Amino acid sequence: MARLSDDEIAARLAGLSGWELAGQALRKTFDRGNFVGSVEFVRAITDPAEEMNHHPDISISWSRVEVTLTTHSEGGLTERDFELAAKIDELAG
């Protein structure tokens, strides 16, 4: 999958809520209320990530889950990153 141009990234980012650019990646922090909620959220992300064979970097800090998406093989953002970001947003409710 081809890396997106800066204009394509800006257009797709405008369609997502709360996601930000972090270098060549997308990043968003989700507050899940407590540690158990955070772990359950990470578990929920597992299935769509596995189905897409596209795995985010995830950091848990008690009630907060930071998700970072990039396509390492392309050296930046691709359509897959935005697709997974939208799926993660759906799971977050």
C-alpha positions as a Python dict, from the first residue, in 0.01 Angstrom:
ca = {
    (1, 'M'): (0, 0, 0),
    (2, 'A'): (140, 338, -100),
    (3, 'R'): (239, 606, 147),
    (4, 'L'): (-3, 901, 147),
    (5, 'S'): (97, 1254, 46),
    (6, 'D'): (80, 1539, 298),
    (7, 'D'): (-240, 1666, 132),
    (8, 'E'): (-401, 1320, 149),
    (9, 'I'): (-302, 1289, 514),
    (10, 'A'): (-450, 1630, 598),
    (11, 'A'): (-777, 1545, 421),
    (12, 'R'): (-813, 1209, 597),
    (13, 'L'): (-710, 1349, 935),
    (14, 'A'): (-990, 1606, 909),
    (15, 'G'): (-1235, 1315, 905),
    (16, 'L'): (-1110, 1173, 1236),
    (17, 'S'): (-1185, 1311, 1580),
    (18, 'G'): (-904, 1352, 1831),
    (19, 'W'): (-626, 1195, 1627),
    (20, 'E'): (-309, 1398, 1576),
    (21, 'L'): (1, 1371, 1364),
    (22, 'A'): (309, 1260, 1553),
    (23, 'G'): (588, 1266, 1299),
    (24, 'Q'): (501, 998, 1044),
    (25, 'A'): (227, 848, 1262),
    (26, 'L'): (-125, 904, 1393),
    (27, 'R'): (-171, 918, 1768),
    (28, 'K'): (-469, 937, 2003),
    (29, 'T'): (-516, 889, 2375),
    (30, 'F'): (-833, 725, 2505),
    (31, 'D'): (-946, 751, 2869),
    (32, 'R'): (-1112, 423, 2966),
    (33, 'G'): (-1188, 512, 3328),
    (34, 'N'): (-961, 262, 3501),
    (35, 'F'): (-696, -1, 3438),
    (36, 'V'): (-944, -281, 3367),
    (37, 'G'): (-1123, -60, 3113),
    (38, 'S'): (-789, 13, 2948),
    (39, 'V'): (-697, -354, 2919),
    (40, 'E'): (-1042, -445, 2785),
    (41, 'F'): (-1011, -169, 2523),
    (42, 'V'): (-673, -305, 2411),
    (43, 'R'): (-825, -652, 2386),
    (44, 'A'): (-1106, -509, 2169),
    (45, 'I'): (-849, -353, 1934),
    (46, 'T'): (-680, -690, 1885),
    (47, 'D'): (-937, -846, 1649),
    (48, 'P'): (-954, -566, 1389),
    (49, 'A'): (-576, -525, 1401),
    (50, 'E'): (-526, -897, 1343),
    (51, 'E'): (-788, -907, 1065),
    (52, 'M'): (-605, -624, 888),
    (53, 'N'): (-259, -761, 975),
    (54, 'H'): (-185, -405, 1083),
    (55, 'H'): (-75, -363, 1442),
    (56, 'P'): (-67, -39, 1640),
    (57, 'D'): (181, 62, 1904),
    (58, 'I'): (-10, 77, 2234),
    (59, 'S'): (82, 223, 2571),
    (60, 'I'): (-132, 182, 2885),
    (61, 'S'): (-106, 415, 3182),
    (62, 'W'): (-379, 315, 3428),
    (63, 'S'): (-696, 463, 3273),
    (64, 'R'): (-535, 596, 2956),
    (65, 'V'): (-451, 408, 2639),
    (66, 'E'): (-229, 578, 2382),
    (67, 'V'): (-257, 429, 2032),
    (68, 'T'): (-3, 509, 1761),
    (69, 'L'): (-50, 402, 1400),
    (70, 'T'): (197, 402, 1113),
    (71, 'T'): (289, 168, 831),
    (72, 'H'): (650, 83, 908),
    (73, 'S'): (705, -94, 575),
    (74, 'E'): (612, 226, 388),
    (75, 'G'): (791, 464, 623),
    (76, 'G'): (478, 663, 704),
    (77, 'L'): (102, 679, 682),
    (78, 'T'): (-111, 478, 443),
    (79, 'E'): (-484, 428, 397),
    (80, 'R'): (-463, 129, 634),
    (81, 'D'): (-367, 357, 923),
    (82, 'F'): (-676, 571, 874),
    (83, 'E'): (-897, 266, 828),
    (84, 'L'): (-776, 115, 1155),
    (85, 'A'): (-808, 452, 1334),
    (86, 'A'): (-1175, 469, 1231),
    (87, 'K'): (-1233, 113, 1355),
    (88, 'I'): (-1066, 194, 1687),
    (89, 'D'): (-1287, 503, 1724),
    (90, 'E'): (-1595, 284, 1668),
    (91, 'L'): (-1479, 48, 1942),
    (92, 'A'): (-1420, 339, 2178),
    (93, 'G'): (-1782, 447, 2137),
}
